[in-house]
Each structure stands twice: as structure tokens, then as C-alpha cells.
């Protein structure tokens, strides 16, 4: 019950937050793989970078995450 109340309060308070969070996604591809870059910025500073590599012949994905703490 406490977890439910916490989730409701967290979701409710996120609507009042005035943060400038932006996400940019770019993709590079060739015959063998697809590389996707996701960049998350808050107030102009990069906070999180995610690089996802998907290979054509393999069902696994490789994900590399870099966190920047300003």
C-alpha cells in the first residue's frame, strides 16, 4: 500500500516539475548492424547517452549507457 501511494505521489508531482528534458535519437546502419544513439539532455547539459547495437544475424542487442553527473 505504501508503494502504491508513493507511485501516485511521484507521478502526480512530475507534472509540476519544470525541467527542460529533451531526447534526441539518431541511427546509423549498414548491411550487418544498426546502431542507435539516444541522448538525454536537461537544461542543455547531457545527462545520459545510450548506444544500442543490433546485429542482423544475432537476436541479442548490445546496450552501452553513459551517465554524466554535472
C-alpha positions in Angstrom: 0.0 0.0 0.0 2.8 2.4 0.8 4.4 1.7 -2.6 1.2 2.5 -4.3 0.8 5.8 -2.5 4.5 6.6 -3.3 3.9 5.9 -7.0 0.8 8.0 -7.2 2.6 10.9 -5.5 5.6 10.6 -7.7 3.5 10.6 -10.9 1.4 13.5 -9.6 4.4 15.6 -8.7 6.2 15.0 -12.0 3.5 17.2 -13.8 4.6 20.2 -11.7 8.3 19.8 -12.4 9.7 22.5 -14.7 12.7 20.7 -16.2 13.9 21.1 -19.7 14.3 17.4 -20.6 15.0 16.6 -24.2 15.7 13.4 -26.0 17.5 13.1 -29.4 17.7 9.8 -31.3 20.0 9.1 -34.3 20.5 5.9 -36.2 23.3 4.6 -38.3 23.0 1.4 -40.4 24.9 -0.8 -42.8 24.4 -4.3 -44.2 25.3 -6.0 -40.9 24.1 -3.9 -38.0 22.0 -1.0 -36.8 23.5 1.5 -34.2 21.1 3.8 -32.4 22.2 6.7 -30.2 19.8 8.2 -27.6 21.0 11.4 -25.9 19.0 12.8 -23.0 19.7 16.4 -22.0 18.4 18.5 -19.1 18.9 22.3 -19.2 21.3 21.9 -22.1 23.7 19.5 -20.3 23.9 15.9 -21.4 22.9 13.6 -18.6 22.5 10.2 -20.3 23.8 8.6 -23.5 22.6 5.2 -24.7 24.2 3.4 -27.6 22.3 0.3 -28.8 23.8 -2.1 -31.4 21.6 -4.6 -33.1 23.2 -7.2 -35.4 21.4 -8.7 -38.4 22.2 -12.3 -37.7 22.0 -12.2 -33.9 18.9 -11.7 -31.9 20.8 -10.1 -28.9 21.2 -6.4 -28.5 24.2 -4.7 -27.0 23.4 -1.5 -25.0 26.1 0.8 -23.6 24.9 3.5 -21.2 27.0 6.5 -20.1 25.7 8.7 -17.3 27.1 12.3 -16.8 26.6 13.9 -13.5 27.0 17.7 -13.7 
